[in-house]
Amino acid sequence: MSIRALARDLYRAQQRVDQFRRELAEASGEGEAVLAASLREAERELRMLRGMLDGEKASGEFRLRHQTMGKLRGR
């Protein structure tokens, strides 16, 4: 998955988390438990996507760093 697609998914996940938090602040009774569970799931997805995006960014830097080293050795 490309960094752009991951960033887009991360943005959407953050929007979902924010929406659940707003709804939870206004909820009462039985609806709170359902919204709290939905919020936990959305936060778990958000953390996963952040990790994936951070991994993609780090691996890109790693590739660039080692790509130049290989070129220097080949001279």
N, CA, C and O atoms as a MOPAC input file, in Angstrom:
PM7 MOZYME 1SCF
protein

 N      0.85100 1    -1.16800 1     0.00000 1
 C      0.00000 1     0.00000 1     0.00000 1
 C      0.90300 1     1.23900 1     0.00000 1
 O      1.91600 1     1.27500 1     0.69800 1
 N      0.53200 1     2.23500 1    -0.77600 1
 C      1.36000 1     3.43100 1    -0.87900 1
 C      1.19800 1     4.31900 1     0.35700 1
 O      0.21500 1     4.21600 1     1.09100 1
 N      2.15900 1     5.16700 1     0.56100 1
 C      2.10700 1     6.09300 1     1.68800 1
 C      0.89700 1     7.00400 1     1.56000 1
 O      0.24500 1     7.31000 1     2.55900 1
 N      0.59200 1     7.43500 1     0.36000 1
 C     -0.56400 1     8.32100 1     0.14700 1
 C     -1.86700 1     7.63100 1     0.56500 1
 O     -2.70800 1     8.23600 1     1.23000 1
 N     -2.02900 1     6.37800 1     0.17700 1
 C     -3.24500 1     5.63200 1     0.54000 1
 C     -3.31900 1     5.41400 1     2.05100 1
 O     -4.39000 1     5.52900 1     2.64700 1
 N     -2.18000 1     5.09900 1     2.66700 1
 C     -2.15200 1     4.93400 1     4.11900 1
 C     -2.51000 1     6.23400 1     4.82400 1
 O     -3.25800 1     6.23100 1     5.80200 1
 N     -1.97700 1     7.34000 1     4.33000 1
 C     -2.27100 1     8.63800 1     4.93700 1
 C     -3.75500 1     8.96300 1     4.81300 1
 O     -4.35100 1     9.50800 1     5.74200 1
 N     -4.34600 1     8.63500 1     3.68700 1
 C     -5.77600 1     8.87900 1     3.48600 1
 C     -6.59900 1     8.02400 1     4.45300 1
 O     -7.55000 1     8.51700 1     5.05900 1
 N     -6.24000 1     6.75600 1     4.59800 1
 C     -6.94500 1     5.88000 1     5.53000 1
 C     -6.76200 1     6.34900 1     6.97100 1
 O     -7.69100 1     6.27800 1     7.77600 1
 N     -5.56600 1     6.82700 1     7.29000 1
 C     -5.29300 1     7.33900 1     8.63000 1
 C     -6.17000 1     8.55200 1     8.92700 1
 O     -6.70900 1     8.67700 1    10.02700 1
 N     -6.31200 1     9.43100 1     7.96300 1
 C     -7.16100 1    10.61500 1     8.13000 1
 C     -8.61100 1    10.20600 1     8.38600 1
 O     -9.26600 1    10.74200 1     9.28000 1
 N     -9.09900 1     9.26500 1     7.60500 1
 C    -10.48700 1     8.80200 1     7.77800 1
 C    -10.67700 1     8.13300 1     9.13400 1
 O    -11.70800 1     8.32300 1     9.77900 1
 N     -9.69600 1     7.35800 1     9.56800 1
 C     -9.78000 1     6.70200 1    10.87600 1
 C     -9.78900 1     7.74000 1    11.99300 1
 O    -10.51900 1     7.58600 1    12.97200 1
 N     -8.99200 1     8.78800 1    11.85900 1
 C     -8.96800 1     9.84800 1    12.86200 1
 C    -10.31700 1    10.56400 1    12.91400 1
 O    -10.79100 1    10.92400 1    13.99100 1
 N    -10.92600 1    10.76600 1    11.76200 1
 C    -12.24600 1    11.39400 1    11.71300 1
 C    -13.28600 1    10.52000 1    12.42200 1
 O    -14.14000 1    11.03100 1    13.14600 1
 N    -13.21200 1     9.20100 1    12.21200 1
 C    -14.13700 1     8.28500 1    12.89200 1
 C    -13.96600 1     8.33700 1    14.39700 1
 O    -14.95000 1     8.36500 1    15.13600 1
 N    -12.70400 1     8.35000 1    14.86100 1
 C    -12.43900 1     8.41300 1    16.30300 1
 C    -13.00900 1     9.70900 1    16.87300 1
 O    -13.66000 1     9.69500 1    17.91800 1
 N    -12.76900 1    10.81300 1    16.20100 1
 C    -13.29000 1    12.09700 1    16.66800 1
 C    -14.81300 1    12.09100 1    16.72600 1
 O    -15.40300 1    12.60800 1    17.67400 1
 N    -15.44700 1    11.50900 1    15.71800 1
 C    -16.91200 1    11.44500 1    15.68400 1
 C    -17.44900 1    10.60200 1    16.83600 1
 O    -18.40700 1    10.99800 1    17.50000 1
 N    -16.83600 1     9.43800 1    17.07900 1
 C    -17.27500 1     8.59500 1    18.19300 1
 C    -17.09500 1     9.30900 1    19.52800 1
 O    -17.93700 1     9.18300 1    20.41700 1
 N    -16.00600 1    10.05500 1    19.67500 1
 C    -15.78800 1    10.79700 1    20.92800 1
 C    -16.86500 1    11.86100 1    21.13100 1
 O    -17.36200 1    12.03800 1    22.24300 1
 N    -17.22500 1    12.56900 1    20.06100 1
 C    -18.28800 1    13.57700 1    20.17600 1
 C    -19.61400 1    12.92300 1    20.53400 1
 O    -20.34200 1    13.40800 1    21.40000 1
 N    -19.92400 1    11.81600 1    19.85800 1
 C    -21.18000 1    11.11700 1    20.13200 1
 C    -21.20800 1    10.56100 1    21.54900 1
 O    -22.24700 1    10.59300 1    22.20800 1
 N    -20.07400 1    10.05300 1    22.02100 1
 C    -20.00100 1     9.49500 1    23.36300 1
 C    -20.19700 1    10.58100 1    24.42000 1
 O    -20.81000 1    10.33400 1    25.45900 1
 N    -19.68400 1    11.76800 1    24.15900 1
 C    -19.84000 1    12.87800 1    25.10500 1
 C    -21.31100 1    13.27300 1    25.24700 1
 O    -21.72600 1    13.75100 1    26.30300 1
 N    -22.09000 1    13.07600 1    24.19900 1
 C    -23.50500 1    13.45000 1    24.22100 1
 C    -24.42300 1    12.29000 1    24.58600 1
 O    -25.60400 1    12.50900 1    24.85400 1
 N    -23.91000 1    11.06400 1    24.60300 1
 C    -24.74000 1     9.88000 1    24.82000 1
 C    -25.04700 1     9.66800 1    26.29800 1
 O    -24.37300 1    10.20000 1    27.18000 1
 N    -26.07700 1     8.87900 1    26.53400 1
 C    -26.41200 1     8.48700 1    27.89900 1
 C    -27.04300 1     7.09700 1    27.86500 1
 O    -27.58700 1     6.67300 1    26.84500 1
 N    -26.96400 1     6.40900 1    28.97700 1
 C    -27.60400 1     5.10400 1    29.09200 1
 C    -26.89400 1     4.00400 1    28.33500 1
 O    -25.66500 1     3.94000 1    28.29100 1
 N    -27.70800 1     3.12900 1    27.73500 1
 C    -27.17700 1     1.95800 1    27.04800 1
 C    -26.35000 1     2.32300 1    25.82000 1
 O    -25.44500 1     1.58000 1    25.44100 1
 N    -26.64500 1     3.43700 1    25.20900 1
 C    -25.90900 1     3.86300 1    24.02600 1
 C    -24.43900 1     4.11700 1    24.31500 1
 O    -23.59100 1     3.98800 1    23.43200 1
 N    -24.14400 1     4.48100 1    25.56200 1
 C    -22.75200 1     4.75200 1    25.94000 1
 C    -21.87600 1     3.51600 1    25.77800 1
 O    -20.76400 1     3.60400 1    25.25600 1
 N    -22.36900 1     2.37300 1    26.22000 1
 C    -21.57900 1     1.13900 1    26.15100 1
 C    -21.27900 1     0.76700 1    24.70300 1
 O    -20.16200 1     0.36300 1    24.38200 1
 N    -22.25700 1     0.90100 1    23.84500 1
 C    -22.06600 1     0.57400 1    22.42500 1
 C    -21.08100 1     1.54400 1    21.79300 1
 O    -20.18900 1     1.13100 1    21.05100 1
 N    -21.23800 1     2.83900 1    22.08500 1
 C    -20.32100 1     3.83600 1    21.52200 1
 C    -18.90700 1     3.67000 1    22.06300 1
 O    -17.93600 1     3.86200 1    21.33100 1
 N    -18.78400 1     3.31400 1    23.34200 1
 C    -17.45900 1     3.10600 1    23.92600 1
 C    -16.75000 1     1.94300 1    23.23700 1
 O    -15.55300 1     2.02300 1    22.96000 1
 N    -17.47300 1     0.87700 1    22.96200 1
 C    -16.88300 1    -0.27200 1    22.26000 1
 C    -16.47900 1     0.11800 1    20.83800 1
 O    -15.41500 1    -0.27800 1    20.36300 1
 N    -17.31700 1     0.88500 1    20.16800 1
 C    -17.00200 1     1.34600 1    18.80600 1
 C    -15.78400 1     2.26200 1    18.81800 1
 O    -14.93500 1     2.20000 1    17.92800 1
 N    -15.71300 1     3.11100 1    19.83800 1
 C    -14.56600 1     4.01500 1    19.96500 1
 C    -13.27800 1     3.23400 1    20.17400 1
 O    -12.25800 1     3.54600 1    19.55900 1
 N    -13.31200 1     2.22200 1    21.03700 1
 C    -12.10600 1     1.40800 1    21.26400 1
 C    -11.63900 1     0.73700 1    19.97200 1
 O    -10.44300 1     0.69900 1    19.68200 1
 N    -12.58500 1     0.21200 1    19.20400 1
 C    -12.24500 1    -0.44600 1    17.93700 1
 C    -11.66200 1     0.55700 1    16.94600 1
 O    -10.68700 1     0.25600 1    16.25800 1
 N    -12.25300 1     1.74100 1    16.87400 1
 C    -11.75500 1     2.77700 1    15.96000 1
 C    -10.35900 1     3.24000 1    16.38700 1
 O     -9.50700 1     3.49400 1    15.53600 1
 N    -10.11900 1     3.35000 1    17.68800 1
 C     -8.79100 1     3.74500 1    18.17300 1
 C     -7.75700 1     2.66700 1    17.87700 1
 O     -6.60700 1     2.97800 1    17.56600 1
 N     -8.15800 1     1.41100 1    17.97000 1
 C     -7.24400 1     0.30400 1    17.64500 1
 C     -6.86000 1     0.35800 1    16.16600 1
 O     -5.69600 1     0.17400 1    15.81100 1
 N     -7.84600 1     0.61300 1    15.31300 1
 C     -7.57600 1     0.73600 1    13.87700 1
 C     -6.65700 1     1.93200 1    13.59500 1
 O     -5.75500 1     1.84600 1    12.76200 1
 N     -6.89500 1     3.03900 1    14.29200 1
 C     -6.06900 1     4.23600 1    14.11900 1
 C     -4.61600 1     3.95200 1    14.50200 1
 O     -3.69800 1     4.34100 1    13.77900 1
 N     -4.40400 1     3.27900 1    15.63100 1
 C     -3.03400 1     2.93400 1    16.04800 1
 C     -2.35100 1     2.02900 1    15.03100 1
 O     -1.17000 1     2.20000 1    14.72800 1
 N     -3.10600 1     1.06100 1    14.50500 1
 C     -2.54900 1     0.13800 1    13.51400 1
 C     -2.11700 1     0.90700 1    12.25000 1
 O     -1.02400 1     0.68600 1    11.72900 1
 N     -2.97200 1     1.79600 1    11.77100 1
 C     -2.65000 1     2.56700 1    10.57100 1
 C     -1.46800 1     3.49700 1    10.80200 1
 O     -0.62200 1     3.65700 1     9.92200 1
 N     -1.40200 1     4.11500 1    11.98700 1
 C     -0.24300 1     4.96300 1    12.30700 1
 C      1.04300 1     4.15400 1    12.27100 1
 O      2.05900 1     4.60100 1    11.73800 1
 N      0.98700 1     2.95900 1    12.84500 1
 C      2.16600 1     2.08900 1    12.83500 1
 C      2.57200 1     1.71000 1    11.42300 1
 O      3.75700 1     1.69800 1    11.08900 1
 N      1.58900 1     1.40200 1    10.60200 1
 C      1.89100 1     1.05000 1     9.21500 1
 C      2.50900 1     2.23000 1     8.47800 1
 O      3.47600 1     2.06100 1     7.73500 1
 N      1.95800 1     3.42400 1     8.67600 1
 C      2.48700 1     4.60300 1     7.99800 1
 C      3.89700 1     4.91400 1     8.48000 1
 O      4.77200 1     5.24000 1     7.67800 1
 N      4.11900 1     4.81500 1     9.79100 1
 C      5.46000 1     5.05200 1    10.32000 1
 C      6.45000 1     4.03200 1     9.77900 1
 O      7.59600 1     4.37000 1     9.48300 1
 N      6.01200 1     2.79100 1     9.65100 1
 C      6.87500 1     1.74800 1     9.09600 1
 C      7.21600 1     2.00600 1     7.64200 1
 O      8.35300 1     1.79100 1     7.22400 1
 N      6.24500 1     2.46300 1     6.86800 1
 C      6.50200 1     2.77100 1     5.45800 1
 C      7.47700 1     3.92700 1     5.32800 1
 O      8.38000 1     3.89000 1     4.49100 1
 N      7.30200 1     4.94600 1     6.14500 1
 C      8.20000 1     6.09900 1     6.07600 1
 C      9.60800 1     5.69000 1     6.48300 1
 O     10.58000 1     6.10300 1     5.85100 1
 N      9.72800 1     4.88500 1     7.52900 1
 C     11.04300 1     4.46100 1     8.00700 1
 C     11.71800 1     3.55000 1     6.98400 1
 O     12.91800 1     3.67400 1     6.73900 1
 N     10.96700 1     2.65100 1     6.39600 1
 C     11.58800 1     1.73700 1     5.44000 1
 C     12.02100 1     2.49100 1     4.18700 1
 O     13.00800 1     2.11400 1     3.55600 1
 N     11.30600 1     3.54100 1     3.81700 1
 C     11.71000 1     4.36000 1     2.67500 1
 C     13.03900 1     5.05700 1     2.92900 1
 O     13.90600 1     5.10500 1     2.05600 1
 N     13.19000 1     5.59600 1     4.13600 1
 C     14.45900 1     6.23200 1     4.49800 1
 C     15.57800 1     5.20400 1     4.51400 1
 O     16.68900 1     5.48200 1     4.06500 1
 N     15.28700 1     4.02100 1     5.03000 1
 C     16.27700 1     2.95400 1     5.09400 1
 C     16.74000 1     2.58000 1     3.68700 1
 O     17.93700 1     2.44100 1     3.43300 1
 N     15.76900 1     2.41600 1     2.77000 1
 C     16.12400 1     2.06000 1     1.39000 1
 C     16.99200 1     3.13300 1     0.75100 1
 O     17.98300 1     2.81900 1     0.09100 1
 N     16.62800 1     4.39900 1     0.94100 1
 C     17.40500 1     5.48700 1     0.34400 1
 C     18.82500 1     5.51800 1     0.89500 1
 O     19.78700 1     5.70400 1     0.15000 1
 N     18.94400 1     5.33500 1     2.19300 1
 C     20.25800 1     5.38700 1     2.82400 1
 C     21.15900 1     4.27900 1     2.28900 1
 O     22.32800 1     4.51500 1     1.98600 1
 N     20.61900 1     3.08400 1     2.17500 1
 C     21.43100 1     1.95400 1     1.74100 1
 C     21.57000 1     1.87000 1     0.23000 1
 O     22.48800 1     1.22400 1    -0.27600 1
 N     20.69400 1     2.49900 1    -0.47100 1
 C     20.79800 1     2.54000 1    -1.92400 1
 C     22.03000 1     3.36200 1    -2.32400 1
 O     22.75300 1     2.97900 1    -3.24300 1
 N     22.27000 1     4.46600 1    -1.65300 1
 C     23.43300 1     5.30000 1    -1.97100 1
 C     24.72100 1     4.61700 1    -1.56000 1
 O     25.74700 1     4.77800 1    -2.22000 1
 N     24.67900 1     3.86300 1    -0.48400 1
 C     25.90000 1     3.17000 1    -0.04300 1
 C     26.32300 1     2.14500 1    -1.09200 1
 O     27.51500 1     1.98100 1    -1.35000 1
 N     25.38400 1     1.47400 1    -1.68000 1
 C     25.70100 1     0.50100 1    -2.72200 1
 C     26.31400 1     1.15300 1    -3.93700 1
 O     27.19400 1     0.57800 1    -4.57800 1
 N     25.86500 1     2.32900 1    -4.25600 1
 C     26.41500 1     3.04800 1    -5.40100 1
 C     27.84100 1     3.48000 1    -5.15000 1
 O     28.67100 1     3.48100 1    -6.05900 1
 N     28.12600 1     3.85400 1    -3.89600 1
 C     29.49400 1     4.28300 1    -3.57100 1
 C     30.46300 1     3.11000 1    -3.64700 1
 O     31.60800 1     3.28100 1    -4.06400 1
 N     30.02500 1     1.94100 1    -3.25600 1
 C     30.88100 1     0.75800 1    -3.28300 1
 C     31.20700 1     0.33000 1    -4.72000 1
 O     32.28800 1    -0.19700 1    -4.98300 1
 N     30.29100 1     0.55500 1    -5.62200 1
 C     30.45900 1     0.10500 1    -6.99100 1
 C     31.41300 1     0.94800 1    -7.81100 1
 O     31.72600 1     0.58400 1    -8.94500 1
 N     31.87500 1     2.03800 1    -7.28700 1
 C     32.77500 1     2.92900 1    -8.05800 1
 C     34.08400 1     2.31700 1    -8.37300 1
 O     34.92500 1     2.95200 1    -9.01000 1

